[in-house]
Amino acid sequence: MILFFAPEFSSLADHIALLEAGITFELSEVDLDSKRLGDGSSYLAVNPKGQVPALRFDDGEVLTENVAILAWIADRAAHLAPAGALGNYRMLEMLSCIASEIHKRFPIYFSLPEEAREAVGDDIVRWFGYLCPRLQHGYLFGETFGVVDAYLFAMARGALAMELPLGDAYRDYVARVEARPAVQAALRRERGKAQ
Ligand SMILES: N[C@@H](CCC(=O)N[C@@H](CS)C(=O)NCC(=O)O)C(=O)O
């Protein structure tokens, strides 16, 4: 199985979740500008959308979209999904919210001239604020890290790097998630220090 990624983009969430799940996989880095892989071949042959993440299974099937890949991982690692009768749907509810209300606003933000970004930045901060009370016990679903946290962490880390004012609760959250061994390993691998 191969995870197609771009260093420290949203595919970081899937990379972390695969490591947390203990699933064996390889990495293939995508140059998002040229849409080329390390061997020079076109990434569009893997994912015609040209976006990361994509997960290619050994039989050649390719799964794309953070929501789908993270849900697939959680299906194989029960400790990464919320418990309870509605657990699976609560996870999808959260993944969809992060994807459509937060993640999707990042490319819109960067597509605008700097002087026109404020309103989109405010919307991003507002949606992080909506999720913030959920972090009081450590993670989005209480005291246990899950695939939803891998996704929110990747987004919050990006937003803080953009200097959006997410507040101390998110600084603490990002530091807490970043301290996890799987997250450290994913960051090292993405920075090319321990491939
Ligand atoms: N809906 C997709 C969005 C993925 C996405 O926006 N990926 C970005 C990196 S975070 C990307 O590949 N951008 C390059 C492009 O759109 O050409 C998902 O959630 O997987």
The ligand as a Gaussian input file, in Angstrom:
#p B3LYP/6-31G(d) Opt

LIG

0 1
 N      -11.069000      17.246000      -0.697000
 C       -9.692000      16.834000      -0.687000
 C       -8.808000      18.075000      -0.666000
 C       -7.361000      17.709000      -0.648000
 C       -6.497000      18.937000      -0.842000
 O       -6.965000      20.079000      -0.921000
 N       -5.196000      18.684000      -0.932000
 C       -4.262000      19.775000      -1.171000
 C       -3.115000      19.724000      -0.181000
 S       -3.708000      19.979000       1.461000
 C       -3.696000      19.618000      -2.558000
 O       -3.381000      18.523000      -2.968000
 N       -3.584000      20.732000      -3.283000
 C       -3.055000      20.742000      -4.617000
 C       -4.097000      21.049000      -5.643000
 O       -5.287000      21.204000      -5.309000
 O       -3.721000      21.123000      -6.810000
 C       -9.392000      15.960000       0.531000
 O       -9.892000      16.249000       1.609000
 O       -8.639000      14.980000       0.409000

